[in-house]
Amino acid sequence: MNMMTRHAPNEPWIAQLFSAKSARKGAVVRRSLAWVDREVGRDRFMQEVKCRGFHLIQTADQFVVVCHSGPIRILF
């Protein structure tokens, strides 16, 4: 399955995800792997997170985006 799909830069999912109050305040947003696969594809999602300088964590069936570019430390 090819997860790379071409998308326009002004797609609604980008605005919806990264304009969320938590994303603007440097907190976290999360999306299920199924949502990412269905709506945009993992490669595209990771590209958008990376270009913003955010951190991406995968846990179980979720992606967690830490919406700031500062250091993070996973304690346990």
HELIX and SHEET records of a PDB file:
HELIX    1   1 PRO A   12  PHE A   18  1                                   7    
HELIX    2   2 LYS A   21  ARG A   24  1                                   4    
HELIX    3   3 LEU A   33  GLU A   39  1                                   7    
HELIX    4   4 ARG A   42  CYS A   51  1                                  10    
SHEET    1   A 3 VAL A  28  SER A  32  0                                        
SHEET    2   A 3 GLN A  62  VAL A  66 -1                                        
SHEET    3   A 3 HIS A  55  THR A  59 -1                                        
END                                                                             
